[in-house]
Amino acid sequence: MNYTIKDAATGEVSMYLYGTIGEKVDGDLFAREIASVDGSELLKIHINSLGGNVLQGMSIVSAILSLSTPVHVYVDGVAASMA
């Protein structure tokens, strides 16, 4: 399951991509969540995933690349394959 946490004081958003994309993480939903936080001060994406469905993963990549918000990515365990 993925979680989105917004810190109202700083305007920073943290998102967690934990699990297999396409199984535990709906990549298309995750991409929409990313798009919805555009304009925040900073987006932090934490990853712990073995990868997963390439098409759903590409939705996530496309959403990240289209942001005007700076993005920092943290690998909390593993970021393999599509992750």
Rosetta constraint file for C-alpha pairs under 8 A:
AtomPair CA 1 CA 17 HARMONIC 7.53 0.50
AtomPair CA 1 CA 18 HARMONIC 6.46 0.50
AtomPair CA 1 CA 19 HARMONIC 7.05 0.50
AtomPair CA 1 CA 24 HARMONIC 5.92 0.50
AtomPair CA 1 CA 25 HARMONIC 5.82 0.50
AtomPair CA 2 CA 15 HARMONIC 6.91 0.50
AtomPair CA 2 CA 16 HARMONIC 5.11 0.50
AtomPair CA 2 CA 17 HARMONIC 5.46 0.50
AtomPair CA 2 CA 18 HARMONIC 6.29 0.50
AtomPair CA 2 CA 25 HARMONIC 6.54 0.50
AtomPair CA 2 CA 30 HARMONIC 7.60 0.50
AtomPair CA 3 CA 14 HARMONIC 7.96 0.50
AtomPair CA 3 CA 15 HARMONIC 5.61 0.50
AtomPair CA 3 CA 16 HARMONIC 5.40 0.50
AtomPair CA 3 CA 17 HARMONIC 7.81 0.50
AtomPair CA 4 CA 13 HARMONIC 6.94 0.50
AtomPair CA 4 CA 14 HARMONIC 5.73 0.50
AtomPair CA 4 CA 15 HARMONIC 4.55 0.50
AtomPair CA 4 CA 16 HARMONIC 6.79 0.50
AtomPair CA 5 CA 13 HARMONIC 5.64 0.50
AtomPair CA 5 CA 14 HARMONIC 5.12 0.50
AtomPair CA 5 CA 15 HARMONIC 6.46 0.50
AtomPair CA 6 CA 11 HARMONIC 6.76 0.50
AtomPair CA 6 CA 12 HARMONIC 5.90 0.50
AtomPair CA 6 CA 13 HARMONIC 4.36 0.50
AtomPair CA 6 CA 14 HARMONIC 6.37 0.50
AtomPair CA 7 CA 11 HARMONIC 5.56 0.50
AtomPair CA 7 CA 12 HARMONIC 5.44 0.50
AtomPair CA 7 CA 13 HARMONIC 6.27 0.50
AtomPair CA 8 CA 12 HARMONIC 7.40 0.50
AtomPair CA 10 CA 41 HARMONIC 7.34 0.50
AtomPair CA 11 CA 40 HARMONIC 5.69 0.50
AtomPair CA 11 CA 41 HARMONIC 5.17 0.50
AtomPair CA 11 CA 42 HARMONIC 7.01 0.50
AtomPair CA 12 CA 40 HARMONIC 6.20 0.50
AtomPair CA 12 CA 41 HARMONIC 5.37 0.50
AtomPair CA 12 CA 42 HARMONIC 4.74 0.50
AtomPair CA 12 CA 43 HARMONIC 5.96 0.50
AtomPair CA 12 CA 44 HARMONIC 7.49 0.50
AtomPair CA 13 CA 37 HARMONIC 7.44 0.50
AtomPair CA 13 CA 40 HARMONIC 7.06 0.50
AtomPair CA 13 CA 41 HARMONIC 7.90 0.50
AtomPair CA 13 CA 42 HARMONIC 6.23 0.50
AtomPair CA 13 CA 43 HARMONIC 4.87 0.50
AtomPair CA 13 CA 44 HARMONIC 6.05 0.50
AtomPair CA 14 CA 43 HARMONIC 5.93 0.50
AtomPair CA 14 CA 44 HARMONIC 4.58 0.50
AtomPair CA 14 CA 45 HARMONIC 5.84 0.50
AtomPair CA 14 CA 46 HARMONIC 7.38 0.50
AtomPair CA 15 CA 43 HARMONIC 7.53 0.50
AtomPair CA 15 CA 44 HARMONIC 6.16 0.50
AtomPair CA 15 CA 45 HARMONIC 4.81 0.50
AtomPair CA 15 CA 46 HARMONIC 6.14 0.50
AtomPair CA 16 CA 45 HARMONIC 5.81 0.50
AtomPair CA 16 CA 46 HARMONIC 4.75 0.50
AtomPair CA 16 CA 47 HARMONIC 6.09 0.50
AtomPair CA 17 CA 25 HARMONIC 6.99 0.50
AtomPair CA 17 CA 45 HARMONIC 7.10 0.50
AtomPair CA 17 CA 46 HARMONIC 6.01 0.50
AtomPair CA 17 CA 47 HARMONIC 4.81 0.50
AtomPair CA 17 CA 48 HARMONIC 6.32 0.50
AtomPair CA 17 CA 49 HARMONIC 6.95 0.50
AtomPair CA 18 CA 24 HARMONIC 7.82 0.50
AtomPair CA 18 CA 25 HARMONIC 7.18 0.50
AtomPair CA 18 CA 46 HARMONIC 7.76 0.50
AtomPair CA 18 CA 47 HARMONIC 5.78 0.50
AtomPair CA 18 CA 48 HARMONIC 4.74 0.50
AtomPair CA 18 CA 49 HARMONIC 5.46 0.50
AtomPair CA 19 CA 23 HARMONIC 7.60 0.50
AtomPair CA 19 CA 24 HARMONIC 5.27 0.50
AtomPair CA 19 CA 25 HARMONIC 5.99 0.50
AtomPair CA 19 CA 48 HARMONIC 6.45 0.50
AtomPair CA 19 CA 49 HARMONIC 4.78 0.50
AtomPair CA 19 CA 50 HARMONIC 7.00 0.50
AtomPair CA 19 CA 51 HARMONIC 7.87 0.50
AtomPair CA 20 CA 24 HARMONIC 5.30 0.50
AtomPair CA 20 CA 25 HARMONIC 5.93 0.50
AtomPair CA 20 CA 49 HARMONIC 5.57 0.50
AtomPair CA 20 CA 50 HARMONIC 5.90 0.50
AtomPair CA 20 CA 51 HARMONIC 5.48 0.50
AtomPair CA 20 CA 52 HARMONIC 5.18 0.50
AtomPair CA 21 CA 25 HARMONIC 4.73 0.50
AtomPair CA 21 CA 26 HARMONIC 6.13 0.50
AtomPair CA 21 CA 27 HARMONIC 5.75 0.50
AtomPair CA 21 CA 49 HARMONIC 7.60 0.50
AtomPair CA 21 CA 51 HARMONIC 5.89 0.50
AtomPair CA 21 CA 52 HARMONIC 4.45 0.50
AtomPair CA 21 CA 53 HARMONIC 5.64 0.50
AtomPair CA 21 CA 56 HARMONIC 6.91 0.50
AtomPair CA 21 CA 57 HARMONIC 6.64 0.50
AtomPair CA 21 CA 82 HARMONIC 7.86 0.50
AtomPair CA 21 CA 83 HARMONIC 7.50 0.50
AtomPair CA 22 CA 26 HARMONIC 5.13 0.50
AtomPair CA 22 CA 27 HARMONIC 6.00 0.50
AtomPair CA 22 CA 52 HARMONIC 6.03 0.50
AtomPair CA 22 CA 53 HARMONIC 5.30 0.50
AtomPair CA 22 CA 56 HARMONIC 6.48 0.50
AtomPair CA 23 CA 52 HARMONIC 7.61 0.50
AtomPair CA 25 CA 30 HARMONIC 7.35 0.50
AtomPair CA 26 CA 30 HARMONIC 6.12 0.50
AtomPair CA 26 CA 56 HARMONIC 7.36 0.50
AtomPair CA 27 CA 31 HARMONIC 6.10 0.50
AtomPair CA 27 CA 56 HARMONIC 4.53 0.50
AtomPair CA 27 CA 57 HARMONIC 5.74 0.50
AtomPair CA 27 CA 59 HARMONIC 6.54 0.50
AtomPair CA 27 CA 60 HARMONIC 6.15 0.50
AtomPair CA 28 CA 32 HARMONIC 6.37 0.50
AtomPair CA 28 CA 56 HARMONIC 5.68 0.50
AtomPair CA 28 CA 57 HARMONIC 7.95 0.50
AtomPair CA 28 CA 59 HARMONIC 5.89 0.50
AtomPair CA 28 CA 60 HARMONIC 6.92 0.50
AtomPair CA 29 CA 33 HARMONIC 6.24 0.50
AtomPair CA 30 CA 34 HARMONIC 6.24 0.50
AtomPair CA 30 CA 60 HARMONIC 6.63 0.50
AtomPair CA 31 CA 35 HARMONIC 6.28 0.50
AtomPair CA 31 CA 59 HARMONIC 5.81 0.50
AtomPair CA 31 CA 60 HARMONIC 4.54 0.50
AtomPair CA 31 CA 61 HARMONIC 7.89 0.50
AtomPair CA 31 CA 62 HARMONIC 7.88 0.50
AtomPair CA 31 CA 63 HARMONIC 5.45 0.50
AtomPair CA 31 CA 64 HARMONIC 7.75 0.50
AtomPair CA 32 CA 36 HARMONIC 6.18 0.50
AtomPair CA 32 CA 63 HARMONIC 7.46 0.50
AtomPair CA 33 CA 37 HARMONIC 6.79 0.50
AtomPair CA 34 CA 38 HARMONIC 7.09 0.50
AtomPair CA 34 CA 60 HARMONIC 7.78 0.50
AtomPair CA 34 CA 63 HARMONIC 6.37 0.50
AtomPair CA 34 CA 64 HARMONIC 6.89 0.50
AtomPair CA 35 CA 63 HARMONIC 5.94 0.50
AtomPair CA 35 CA 64 HARMONIC 7.64 0.50
AtomPair CA 35 CA 67 HARMONIC 6.99 0.50
AtomPair CA 37 CA 43 HARMONIC 7.79 0.50
AtomPair CA 38 CA 67 HARMONIC 5.81 0.50
AtomPair CA 38 CA 68 HARMONIC 6.40 0.50
AtomPair CA 38 CA 69 HARMONIC 5.62 0.50
AtomPair CA 39 CA 68 HARMONIC 6.63 0.50
AtomPair CA 39 CA 69 HARMONIC 5.57 0.50
AtomPair CA 40 CA 69 HARMONIC 6.01 0.50
AtomPair CA 41 CA 69 HARMONIC 6.43 0.50
AtomPair CA 41 CA 70 HARMONIC 7.24 0.50
AtomPair CA 42 CA 69 HARMONIC 5.88 0.50
AtomPair CA 42 CA 70 HARMONIC 5.21 0.50
AtomPair CA 42 CA 71 HARMONIC 6.04 0.50
AtomPair CA 42 CA 72 HARMONIC 7.61 0.50
AtomPair CA 43 CA 69 HARMONIC 6.71 0.50
AtomPair CA 43 CA 70 HARMONIC 6.21 0.50
AtomPair CA 43 CA 71 HARMONIC 4.76 0.50
AtomPair CA 43 CA 72 HARMONIC 6.29 0.50
AtomPair CA 44 CA 71 HARMONIC 5.85 0.50
AtomPair CA 44 CA 72 HARMONIC 4.85 0.50
AtomPair CA 44 CA 73 HARMONIC 5.80 0.50
AtomPair CA 44 CA 74 HARMONIC 7.40 0.50
AtomPair CA 45 CA 71 HARMONIC 7.33 0.50
AtomPair CA 45 CA 72 HARMONIC 6.29 0.50
AtomPair CA 45 CA 73 HARMONIC 4.77 0.50
AtomPair CA 45 CA 74 HARMONIC 6.17 0.50
AtomPair CA 46 CA 73 HARMONIC 5.91 0.50
AtomPair CA 46 CA 74 HARMONIC 4.74 0.50
AtomPair CA 46 CA 75 HARMONIC 5.88 0.50
AtomPair CA 46 CA 76 HARMONIC 6.24 0.50
AtomPair CA 47 CA 73 HARMONIC 7.42 0.50
AtomPair CA 47 CA 74 HARMONIC 6.16 0.50
AtomPair CA 47 CA 75 HARMONIC 4.86 0.50
AtomPair CA 47 CA 76 HARMONIC 5.70 0.50
AtomPair CA 47 CA 77 HARMONIC 7.11 0.50
AtomPair CA 47 CA 78 HARMONIC 7.04 0.50
AtomPair CA 47 CA 79 HARMONIC 6.23 0.50
AtomPair CA 47 CA 83 HARMONIC 7.39 0.50
AtomPair CA 48 CA 75 HARMONIC 6.21 0.50
AtomPair CA 48 CA 76 HARMONIC 5.48 0.50
AtomPair CA 48 CA 77 HARMONIC 4.87 0.50
AtomPair CA 48 CA 78 HARMONIC 4.93 0.50
AtomPair CA 48 CA 79 HARMONIC 5.78 0.50
AtomPair CA 49 CA 77 HARMONIC 7.59 0.50
AtomPair CA 49 CA 78 HARMONIC 5.73 0.50
AtomPair CA 49 CA 79 HARMONIC 5.23 0.50
AtomPair CA 49 CA 80 HARMONIC 6.43 0.50
AtomPair CA 49 CA 83 HARMONIC 5.89 0.50
AtomPair CA 50 CA 78 HARMONIC 6.57 0.50
AtomPair CA 50 CA 79 HARMONIC 5.97 0.50
AtomPair CA 50 CA 80 HARMONIC 4.72 0.50
AtomPair CA 50 CA 81 HARMONIC 6.40 0.50
AtomPair CA 50 CA 82 HARMONIC 7.70 0.50
AtomPair CA 50 CA 83 HARMONIC 6.51 0.50
AtomPair CA 51 CA 79 HARMONIC 6.82 0.50
AtomPair CA 51 CA 80 HARMONIC 5.25 0.50
AtomPair CA 51 CA 81 HARMONIC 4.67 0.50
AtomPair CA 51 CA 82 HARMONIC 4.34 0.50
AtomPair CA 51 CA 83 HARMONIC 4.34 0.50
AtomPair CA 52 CA 57 HARMONIC 7.33 0.50
AtomPair CA 52 CA 81 HARMONIC 7.11 0.50
AtomPair CA 52 CA 82 HARMONIC 5.80 0.50
AtomPair CA 52 CA 83 HARMONIC 7.18 0.50
AtomPair CA 53 CA 57 HARMONIC 6.10 0.50
AtomPair CA 53 CA 82 HARMONIC 7.10 0.50
AtomPair CA 54 CA 58 HARMONIC 6.07 0.50
AtomPair CA 54 CA 82 HARMONIC 5.97 0.50
AtomPair CA 55 CA 59 HARMONIC 6.57 0.50
AtomPair CA 56 CA 60 HARMONIC 6.76 0.50
AtomPair CA 57 CA 61 HARMONIC 6.38 0.50
AtomPair CA 57 CA 82 HARMONIC 5.96 0.50
AtomPair CA 57 CA 83 HARMONIC 7.08 0.50
AtomPair CA 58 CA 62 HARMONIC 5.98 0.50
AtomPair CA 59 CA 63 HARMONIC 6.19 0.50
AtomPair CA 60 CA 64 HARMONIC 6.28 0.50
AtomPair CA 61 CA 65 HARMONIC 6.23 0.50
AtomPair CA 62 CA 66 HARMONIC 6.25 0.50
AtomPair CA 63 CA 67 HARMONIC 6.64 0.50
AtomPair CA 64 CA 71 HARMONIC 7.69 0.50
AtomPair CA 75 CA 79 HARMONIC 6.27 0.50
AtomPair CA 79 CA 83 HARMONIC 4.97 0.50
